[in-house]
Amino acid sequence: MSTTRHLRIAGRVQGVGYRDALRREALARGLAGWVRNRRDGTVEALLQGEARAVEELIAWARRGPPAARVDRVDAEDAVGDLAAPCRGFERLPTA
């Protein structure tokens, strides 16, 4: 079963390789979507794919790469434009 989840990750998650690591983890699990920094210091991501793989990546996101310190991951079902199908996994510009 396929699912789409929207994440906001807070903590020390910028300048520590978080986006690139999340993208690698997503691609390794066959997920589509995107990741980007937010001007408020958080990282935002959209994950699409098999529900189990999406949940595995959310669990990874709570830890992040070694240099990160994750304080919080807010994950919700994507709605509206966020639920549109993605191709591949992109690193988007800061929003």
C-alpha positions in Angstrom: 0.0 0.0 0.0 1.4 3.4 -1.0 1.3 6.5 1.3 2.5 10.1 1.2 3.8 11.7 4.4 4.9 15.3 5.0 7.6 15.8 7.6 9.1 18.8 9.5 12.3 17.9 11.4 13.6 20.3 14.1 16.9 20.4 16.0 20.5 20.7 14.7 19.6 19.5 11.2 21.1 22.1 9.0 24.8 22.2 8.1 25.3 18.6 9.2 24.5 16.7 6.0 20.9 15.8 7.0 19.3 16.5 3.6 21.8 14.5 1.6 21.7 11.6 4.1 17.8 11.6 4.1 17.9 11.6 0.3 20.3 8.6 0.2 18.1 6.7 2.8 14.9 7.5 0.7 16.5 6.3 -2.5 17.8 3.1 -0.8 14.2 2.4 0.2 12.7 3.1 -3.3 10.9 6.2 -2.1 10.0 9.3 -4.1 9.6 12.9 -2.8 11.8 15.7 -1.8 13.8 17.4 1.0 14.7 21.0 1.7 15.9 23.4 4.4 13.4 25.9 5.8 14.5 29.4 6.8 13.3 28.8 10.3 16.1 26.2 10.8 14.0 23.1 10.2 14.2 20.5 7.4 11.0 19.7 5.5 10.5 16.5 3.5 7.8 14.7 1.5 8.0 10.9 1.4 6.0 8.8 -1.1 6.0 5.0 -1.4 5.2 1.8 0.3 3.9 2.5 3.8 6.4 0.3 5.5 9.4 1.9 3.8 8.0 5.4 4.6 7.6 4.5 8.2 11.2 3.1 8.3 12.5 6.4 6.9 10.5 8.4 9.5 12.1 6.2 12.2 15.5 7.0 10.6 14.6 10.7 10.5 14.2 10.7 14.3 17.9 9.8 14.6 19.4 11.4 11.4 23.0 11.3 10.4 25.8 11.2 13.1 26.4 15.0 13.3 22.7 15.8 13.6 20.7 16.3 16.8 17.0 15.7 16.1 14.7 17.3 18.7 11.4 16.6 17.0 9.9 15.0 13.8 6.3 16.1 13.0 4.8 13.7 10.4 1.4 14.0 8.9 -0.5 12.6 5.9 0.1 14.8 2.9 -3.0 16.6 1.5 -3.8 18.8 -1.5 -0.9 19.6 -3.7 1.5 17.8 -1.4 -0.2 14.5 -2.2 0.5 14.8 -6.0 2.7 12.0 -7.3 6.5 12.6 -7.3 9.1 11.2 -9.6 12.5 10.5 -8.0 13.8 12.1 -4.9 14.9 15.7 -5.1 16.8 18.2 -3.0 14.8 21.4 -3.3 16.0 25.0 -2.7 15.5 26.5 0.8 12.0 27.8 1.4 
